[in-house]
């Protein structure tokens, strides 16, 4: 299995928790889903070879995407 497919599977495993984090930050399910889509794209482009805690790293990526979305609202 290549790294991209492996990362996609891990992202899908964590999706419910990541969606909950995004929803709490953004207050909208549609915005949360948009944030997850963006986070998935960013994660796919990143080098995760040095990541030891993938769940924490994915949470950080989602949180940063959400913060960017909140900043854009202003």
ABEGO torsion letter per residue (X at the ends): XBAAAAAAAAAAAAAAAAAAAAAAAAGBAAAAAAAAAAAAAAAAABBAAABABAAAAAAAAAAAAAAAAAAAAX
